[in-house]
Amino acid sequence: MRTRKYSNRDLPVMTEIWNELIEAGEAFPATEPFDATSGEKFFSSQTYCAVAVDFGGNLHGIYTIYSETEGGIANVKFAVRNCSRCQKGAQDLMNDCLKVAKEKGYSGLISDPIAESNEIAKHIFEKMGFELKETIPGGYIMKDGQAVNALIYQLQL
């Protein structure tokens, strides 16, 4: 796998990957899937977006960095296809994200809330050195409407 800055030609697959996670209902607080227009608008509004691509050109995951200020702490979101999770795409994305965040002068990264039941995301954040910053009781609404604890991870760079 290699990681690179996204291009407009990646947008359809990026939107597909994003929507896969929204449909699963435990990775993002968002509930509405993107269409072509809302996906392009979201990704272009981020400070930086990158994709993980295999050597055949297939897209396996994405990350976004967003901050309204230079330096300080930036928000990050990661999305990896379900079928790609054991191919270390998430770890490649995280490594690149850490490199880019340092290059852009951020002092830290903070995740969007994830459901406490999202064992894969918890494992990856913790493996990469993120620490649990906050647990919000009942702060995450699952796809079935159940309120579960929301977790927010942070990493000082």
CYANA upper distance limits for C-alpha pairs under 8 A (distance plus 0.5 A):
  1 MET  CA     52 ALA  CA      6.79
  1 MET  CA     53 VAL  CA      6.00
  1 MET  CA     54 ASP  CA      4.90
  1 MET  CA     55 PHE  CA      6.92
  1 MET  CA     89 GLY  CA      7.26
  1 MET  CA     92 ASP  CA      7.88
  2 ARG  CA     52 ALA  CA      6.10
  2 ARG  CA     53 VAL  CA      5.93
  2 ARG  CA     54 ASP  CA      6.80
  2 ARG  CA     55 PHE  CA      8.06
  2 ARG  CA     92 ASP  CA      7.83
  3 THR  CA     50 ALA  CA      7.06
  3 THR  CA     51 VAL  CA      6.01
  3 THR  CA     52 ALA  CA      4.90
  3 THR  CA     53 VAL  CA      6.66
  3 THR  CA     92 ASP  CA      7.44
  3 THR  CA     93 LEU  CA      7.00
  3 THR  CA     96 ASP  CA      7.32
  4 ARG  CA     50 ALA  CA      5.84
  4 ARG  CA     51 VAL  CA      6.10
  4 ARG  CA     52 ALA  CA      7.22
  4 ARG  CA     53 VAL  CA      8.30
  5 LYS  CA     48 TYR  CA      8.13
  5 LYS  CA     49 CYS  CA      6.44
  5 LYS  CA     50 ALA  CA      4.67
  5 LYS  CA     51 VAL  CA      6.76
  6 TYR  CA     10 ASP  CA      6.78
  6 TYR  CA     11 LEU  CA      8.49
  6 TYR  CA     49 CYS  CA      6.39
  6 TYR  CA     50 ALA  CA      5.37
  6 TYR  CA     51 VAL  CA      6.16
  7 SER  CA     11 LEU  CA      7.71
 10 ASP  CA     14 MET  CA      6.53
 10 ASP  CA     59 LEU  CA      8.41
 11 LEU  CA     15 THR  CA      6.44
 11 LEU  CA     36 ALA  CA      8.20
 11 LEU  CA     39 GLY  CA      7.71
 11 LEU  CA     40 GLU  CA      6.96
 12 PRO  CA     16 GLU  CA      6.79
 12 PRO  CA     36 ALA  CA      7.27
 13 VAL  CA     17 ILE  CA      6.66
 13 VAL  CA     59 LEU  CA      7.49
 14 MET  CA     18 TRP  CA      6.63
 14 MET  CA     59 LEU  CA      8.30
 14 MET  CA     61 GLY  CA      8.02
 14 MET  CA     62 ILE  CA      7.35
 15 THR  CA     19 ASN  CA      6.55
 15 THR  CA     34 PHE  CA      6.80
 15 THR  CA     35 ASP  CA      7.77
 15 THR  CA     36 ALA  CA      7.68
 15 THR  CA     39 GLY  CA      6.15
 16 GLU  CA     20 GLU  CA      6.69
 17 ILE  CA     21 LEU  CA      7.19
 17 ILE  CA     60 HIS  CA      8.41
 17 ILE  CA     61 GLY  CA      7.48
 17 ILE  CA     79 ALA  CA      7.22
 17 ILE  CA     80 VAL  CA      7.30
 17 ILE  CA     81 ARG  CA      6.29
 18 TRP  CA     22 ILE  CA      6.90
 18 TRP  CA     33 PRO  CA      8.18
 18 TRP  CA     34 PHE  CA      8.21
 18 TRP  CA     79 ALA  CA      6.70
 19 ASN  CA     23 GLU  CA      6.51
 19 ASN  CA     33 PRO  CA      5.60
 19 ASN  CA     34 PHE  CA      6.94
 20 GLU  CA     24 ALA  CA      6.87
 20 GLU  CA     81 ARG  CA      7.85
 21 LEU  CA     25 GLY  CA      6.97
 21 LEU  CA     26 GLU  CA      7.93
 21 LEU  CA     27 ALA  CA      6.60
 21 LEU  CA     28 PHE  CA      7.57
 21 LEU  CA     79 ALA  CA      7.45
 21 LEU  CA     81 ARG  CA      8.40
 22 ILE  CA     26 GLU  CA      7.98
 22 ILE  CA     27 ALA  CA      7.47
 22 ILE  CA     28 PHE  CA      6.66
 22 ILE  CA     29 PRO  CA      8.48
 22 ILE  CA     30 ALA  CA      6.93
 22 ILE  CA     31 THR  CA      6.51
 22 ILE  CA     32 GLU  CA      7.71
 22 ILE  CA     33 PRO  CA      6.85
 23 GLU  CA     31 THR  CA      8.16
 23 GLU  CA     33 PRO  CA      8.07
 23 GLU  CA    143 LYS  CA      8.11
 24 ALA  CA    143 LYS  CA      7.82
 25 GLY  CA     29 PRO  CA      8.27
 25 GLY  CA     31 THR  CA      7.89
 25 GLY  CA    142 MET  CA      6.05
 25 GLY  CA    143 LYS  CA      5.29
 26 GLU  CA    114 ILE  CA      6.83
 26 GLU  CA    115 ALA  CA      5.69
 26 GLU  CA    117 SER  CA      8.02
 26 GLU  CA    118 ASN  CA      6.72
 26 GLU  CA    142 MET  CA      6.62
 26 GLU  CA    143 LYS  CA      7.98
 27 ALA  CA    113 PRO  CA      8.34
 27 ALA  CA    114 ILE  CA      5.70
 27 ALA  CA    115 ALA  CA      6.98
 27 ALA  CA    118 ASN  CA      7.44
 27 ALA  CA    121 ALA  CA      8.16
 28 PHE  CA    112 ASP  CA      7.67
 28 PHE  CA    113 PRO  CA      7.45
 28 PHE  CA    114 ILE  CA      6.70
 29 PRO  CA    112 ASP  CA      8.31
 29 PRO  CA    113 PRO  CA      7.28
 29 PRO  CA    114 ILE  CA      7.75
 29 PRO  CA    140 TYR  CA      7.27
 29 PRO  CA    141 ILE  CA      7.86
 31 THR  CA    143 LYS  CA      8.19
 34 PHE  CA     38 SER  CA      5.86
 34 PHE  CA     39 GLY  CA      5.55
 35 ASP  CA     39 GLY  CA      6.31
 36 ALA  CA     40 GLU  CA      6.67
 37 THR  CA     41 LYS  CA      6.64
 38 SER  CA     42 PHE  CA      6.55
 39 GLY  CA     43 PHE  CA      6.66
 40 GLU  CA     44 SER  CA      6.44
 41 LYS  CA     45 SER  CA      6.68
 42 PHE  CA     46 GLN  CA      7.28
 43 PHE  CA     49 CYS  CA      7.34
 43 PHE  CA     64 THR  CA      8.12
 46 GLN  CA     64 THR  CA      6.91
 46 GLN  CA     65 ILE  CA      6.71
 46 GLN  CA     66 TYR  CA      5.57
 46 GLN  CA     67 SER  CA      8.30
 47 THR  CA     64 THR  CA      7.91
 47 THR  CA     65 ILE  CA      6.06
 47 THR  CA     66 TYR  CA      5.29
 47 THR  CA     67 SER  CA      6.94
 48 TYR  CA     64 THR  CA      6.17
 48 TYR  CA     65 ILE  CA      5.64
 48 TYR  CA     66 TYR  CA      7.32
 49 CYS  CA     62 ILE  CA      7.55
 49 CYS  CA     63 TYR  CA      6.13
 49 CYS  CA     64 THR  CA      4.90
 49 CYS  CA     65 ILE  CA      6.92
 50 ALA  CA     62 ILE  CA      6.05
 50 ALA  CA     63 TYR  CA      5.99
 50 ALA  CA     64 THR  CA      7.15
 50 ALA  CA     93 LEU  CA      8.24
 51 VAL  CA     59 LEU  CA      7.23
 51 VAL  CA     60 HIS  CA      7.87
 51 VAL  CA     61 GLY  CA      6.09
 51 VAL  CA     62 ILE  CA      4.82
 51 VAL  CA     63 TYR  CA      7.11
 51 VAL  CA     93 LEU  CA      7.88
 52 ALA  CA     59 LEU  CA      6.34
 52 ALA  CA     60 HIS  CA      5.97
 52 ALA  CA     61 GLY  CA      5.57
 52 ALA  CA     62 ILE  CA      6.66
 52 ALA  CA     89 GLY  CA      6.84
 52 ALA  CA     92 ASP  CA      7.80
 52 ALA  CA     93 LEU  CA      6.84
 53 VAL  CA     57 GLY  CA      6.15
 53 VAL  CA     58 ASN  CA      5.90
 53 VAL  CA     59 LEU  CA      4.99
 53 VAL  CA     60 HIS  CA      6.33
 53 VAL  CA     61 GLY  CA      7.99
 54 ASP  CA     58 ASN  CA      5.94
 54 ASP  CA     59 LEU  CA      7.15
 54 ASP  CA     60 HIS  CA      7.81
 60 HIS  CA     80 VAL  CA      6.41
 60 HIS  CA     81 ARG  CA      6.14
 60 HIS  CA     84 SER  CA      6.48
 60 HIS  CA     89 GLY  CA      7.17
 61 GLY  CA     78 PHE  CA      7.99
 61 GLY  CA     79 ALA  CA      5.93
 61 GLY  CA     80 VAL  CA      4.52
 61 GLY  CA     81 ARG  CA      6.48
 61 GLY  CA     84 SER  CA      8.41
 61 GLY  CA     89 GLY  CA      7.09
 61 GLY  CA     90 ALA  CA      7.58
 61 GLY  CA     93 LEU  CA      7.96
 62 ILE  CA     78 PHE  CA      6.36
 62 ILE  CA     79 ALA  CA      5.78
 62 ILE  CA     80 VAL  CA      6.92
 62 ILE  CA     93 LEU  CA      7.51
 63 TYR  CA     76 VAL  CA      7.45
 63 TYR  CA     77 LYS  CA      5.96
 63 TYR  CA     78 PHE  CA      4.88
 63 TYR  CA     79 ALA  CA      6.79
 63 TYR  CA     93 LEU  CA      7.14
 63 TYR  CA     94 MET  CA      8.49
 63 TYR  CA     97 CYS  CA      7.82
 64 THR  CA     76 VAL  CA      6.02
 64 THR  CA     77 LYS  CA      5.80
 64 THR  CA     78 PHE  CA      7.22
 65 ILE  CA     74 ALA  CA      6.83
 65 ILE  CA     75 ASN  CA      6.20
 65 ILE  CA     76 VAL  CA      5.20
 65 ILE  CA     77 LYS  CA      7.39
 65 ILE  CA     97 CYS  CA      8.26
 65 ILE  CA    101 ALA  CA      8.25
 66 TYR  CA     74 ALA  CA      6.10
 66 TYR  CA     75 ASN  CA      5.64
 66 TYR  CA     76 VAL  CA      6.94
 67 SER  CA     73 ILE  CA      7.88
 67 SER  CA     74 ALA  CA      5.38
 67 SER  CA     75 ASN  CA      6.79
 70 GLU  CA    104 LYS  CA      8.24
 70 GLU  CA    105 GLY  CA      7.66
 70 GLU  CA    106 TYR  CA      7.58
 71 GLY  CA    104 LYS  CA      7.66
 71 GLY  CA    105 GLY  CA      5.46
 71 GLY  CA    106 TYR  CA      4.61
 71 GLY  CA    107 SER  CA      6.66
 72 GLY  CA    105 GLY  CA      8.27
 72 GLY  CA    106 TYR  CA      5.59
 72 GLY  CA    107 SER  CA      5.55
 72 GLY  CA    108 GLY  CA      7.01
 73 ILE  CA    106 TYR  CA      6.24
 73 ILE  CA    107 SER  CA      6.11
 73 ILE  CA    108 GLY  CA      4.99
 73 ILE  CA    109 LEU  CA      5.75
 73 ILE  CA    110 ILE  CA      7.29
 74 ALA  CA    101 ALA  CA      8.45
 74 ALA  CA    106 TYR  CA      7.14
 74 ALA  CA    108 GLY  CA      6.93
 74 ALA  CA    109 LEU  CA      5.45
 74 ALA  CA    110 ILE  CA      6.70
 75 ASN  CA    109 LEU  CA      6.28
 75 ASN  CA    110 ILE  CA      5.42
 75 ASN  CA    111 SER  CA      6.24
 75 ASN  CA    112 ASP  CA      7.37
 76 VAL  CA    109 LEU  CA      6.99
 76 VAL  CA    110 ILE  CA      6.58
 76 VAL  CA    111 SER  CA      5.66
 76 VAL  CA    112 ASP  CA      7.21
 77 LYS  CA    111 SER  CA      6.73
 77 LYS  CA    112 ASP  CA      6.85
 78 PHE  CA     90 ALA  CA      8.07
 78 PHE  CA     93 LEU  CA      8.25
 79 ALA  CA     90 ALA  CA      8.33
 80 VAL  CA     84 SER  CA      7.04
 80 VAL  CA     85 ARG  CA      6.86
 80 VAL  CA     89 GLY  CA      7.48
 80 VAL  CA     90 ALA  CA      6.75
 81 ARG  CA     85 ARG  CA      7.02
 84 SER  CA     88 LYS  CA      8.00
 84 SER  CA     89 GLY  CA      7.03
 85 ARG  CA     89 GLY  CA      6.81
 85 ARG  CA     90 ALA  CA      7.14
 88 LYS  CA     92 ASP  CA      6.84
 89 GLY  CA     93 LEU  CA      6.64
 90 ALA  CA     94 MET  CA      6.61
 90 ALA  CA    124 ILE  CA      7.92
 91 GLN  CA     95 ASN  CA      6.59
 91 GLN  CA    124 ILE  CA      7.64
 91 GLN  CA    128 MET  CA      8.20
 92 ASP  CA     96 ASP  CA      6.74
 93 LEU  CA     97 CYS  CA      6.50
 94 MET  CA     98 LEU  CA      6.64
 94 MET  CA    128 MET  CA      7.85
 95 ASN  CA     99 LYS  CA      6.87
 96 ASP  CA    100 VAL  CA      6.62
 97 CYS  CA    101 ALA  CA      6.44
 98 LEU  CA    102 LYS  CA      6.71
 98 LEU  CA    157 LEU  CA      8.30
 99 LYS  CA    103 GLU  CA      6.75
100 VAL  CA    104 LYS  CA      6.63
101 ALA  CA    105 GLY  CA      6.85
101 ALA  CA    106 TYR  CA      5.98
101 ALA  CA    108 GLY  CA      8.37
101 ALA  CA    109 LEU  CA      8.34
102 LYS  CA    106 TYR  CA      6.15
102 LYS  CA    107 SER  CA      7.82
102 LYS  CA    157 LEU  CA      7.41
106 TYR  CA    157 LEU  CA      7.86
107 SER  CA    156 GLN  CA      6.52
107 SER  CA    157 LEU  CA      5.69
108 GLY  CA    154 GLN  CA      7.62
108 GLY  CA    155 LEU  CA      5.88
108 GLY  CA    156 GLN  CA      4.71
108 GLY  CA    157 LEU  CA      5.45
109 LEU  CA    154 GLN  CA      6.08
109 LEU  CA    155 LEU  CA      5.71
109 LEU  CA    156 GLN  CA      7.10
109 LEU  CA    157 LEU  CA      8.07
110 ILE  CA    152 ILE  CA      7.58
110 ILE  CA    153 TYR  CA      6.22
110 ILE  CA    154 GLN  CA      4.82
110 ILE  CA    155 LEU  CA      7.02
111 SER  CA    152 ILE  CA      6.17
111 SER  CA    153 TYR  CA      5.78
111 SER  CA    154 GLN  CA      6.86
112 ASP  CA    152 ILE  CA      6.71
112 ASP  CA    153 TYR  CA      8.34
113 PRO  CA    140 TYR  CA      7.93
113 PRO  CA    150 ALA  CA      6.02
113 PRO  CA    151 LEU  CA      5.73
113 PRO  CA    152 ILE  CA      5.38
113 PRO  CA    153 TYR  CA      8.37
114 ILE  CA    118 ASN  CA      7.32
114 ILE  CA    121 ALA  CA      8.23
114 ILE  CA    140 TYR  CA      7.71
114 ILE  CA    150 ALA  CA      5.95
114 ILE  CA    151 LEU  CA      5.77
114 ILE  CA    152 ILE  CA      7.18
115 ALA  CA    140 TYR  CA      6.40
115 ALA  CA    142 MET  CA      8.16
115 ALA  CA    148 VAL  CA      7.11
115 ALA  CA    149 ASN  CA      6.68
115 ALA  CA    150 ALA  CA      5.42
115 ALA  CA    151 LEU  CA      6.78
116 GLU  CA    122 LYS  CA      8.42
116 GLU  CA    148 VAL  CA      7.36
116 GLU  CA    149 ASN  CA      5.95
116 GLU  CA    150 ALA  CA      6.16
116 GLU  CA    151 LEU  CA      6.43
118 ASN  CA    122 LYS  CA      6.83
119 GLU  CA    123 HIS  CA      6.51
120 ILE  CA    124 ILE  CA      6.77
121 ALA  CA    125 PHE  CA      6.59
122 LYS  CA    126 GLU  CA      6.58
123 HIS  CA    127 LYS  CA      6.44
124 ILE  CA    128 MET  CA      6.68
125 PHE  CA    129 GLY  CA      7.02
125 PHE  CA    130 PHE  CA      5.68
125 PHE  CA    131 GLU  CA      8.08
125 PHE  CA    153 TYR  CA      7.65
126 GLU  CA    130 PHE  CA      5.59
126 GLU  CA    131 GLU  CA      6.82
129 GLY  CA    155 LEU  CA      7.16
130 PHE  CA    153 TYR  CA      6.32
130 PHE  CA    154 GLN  CA      5.73
130 PHE  CA    155 LEU  CA      5.06
130 PHE  CA    156 GLN  CA      8.46
131 GLU  CA    153 TYR  CA      5.89
131 GLU  CA    154 GLN  CA      5.91
131 GLU  CA    155 LEU  CA      6.74
132 LEU  CA    151 LEU  CA      7.49
132 LEU  CA    152 ILE  CA      6.57
132 LEU  CA    153 TYR  CA      4.98
132 LEU  CA    154 GLN  CA      6.92
133 LYS  CA    151 LEU  CA      8.16
133 LYS  CA    152 ILE  CA      6.09
133 LYS  CA    153 TYR  CA      5.61
133 LYS  CA    154 GLN  CA      6.26
134 GLU  CA    151 LEU  CA      6.40
134 GLU  CA    152 ILE  CA      5.73
134 GLU  CA    153 TYR  CA      7.57
135 THR  CA    149 ASN  CA      6.94
135 THR  CA    150 ALA  CA      6.14
135 THR  CA    151 LEU  CA      5.25
135 THR  CA    152 ILE  CA      7.05
136 ILE  CA    140 TYR  CA      8.45
136 ILE  CA    149 ASN  CA      6.00
136 ILE  CA    150 ALA  CA      5.50
136 ILE  CA    151 LEU  CA      6.96
137 PRO  CA    148 VAL  CA      7.24
137 PRO  CA    149 ASN  CA      4.99
137 PRO  CA    150 ALA  CA      7.04
138 GLY  CA    147 ALA  CA      5.22
138 GLY  CA    148 VAL  CA      4.91
138 GLY  CA    149 ASN  CA      5.04
138 GLY  CA    150 ALA  CA      7.19
139 GLY  CA    147 ALA  CA      7.02
139 GLY  CA    148 VAL  CA      6.75
139 GLY  CA    149 ASN  CA      5.87
139 GLY  CA    150 ALA  CA      5.43
140 TYR  CA    147 ALA  CA      6.03
140 TYR  CA    148 VAL  CA      5.77
140 TYR  CA    149 ASN  CA      6.32
140 TYR  CA    150 ALA  CA      5.43
141 ILE  CA    145 GLY  CA      6.16
141 ILE  CA    146 GLN  CA      6.13
141 ILE  CA    147 ALA  CA      5.01
141 ILE  CA    148 VAL  CA      6.84
142 MET  CA    146 GLN  CA      5.79
142 MET  CA    147 ALA  CA      6.75
142 MET  CA    148 VAL  CA      7.65
